[in-house]
């Protein structure tokens, strides 16, 4: 079990609500912004044997994803855009935000999965 700070630090088994609050509080001001090219150069450099990538092929890929609505309203258009683009090489993206993992004792839910 990971440590939980604050009023619930003595709790034996913190619930999902407590863990989410803790995550919000501990991640505050820890966002790192990197331009796309810098991110790709730092973490996803081309490997020998990779097919050439035309970055223009993805132009407008996420235009149907609403950016001014809540997170759950973004899932359907995002998943549809990714799956219809055929960029996952045989994998399918699935939204799972409404289903908790039955093996997770805290009932936490992942936003999405790929299979």
Secondary structure, DSSP 8 states (H G I E B T S, - for coil): -----GGGTT-SS--HHHHHHHHHHHSTT------HHHHHHHH----TT-----GGGGTTTTTTS-SSS-HHHHHHHHHHHHHHHT-STT--EEE-TTS--TT-TT----SEEE-
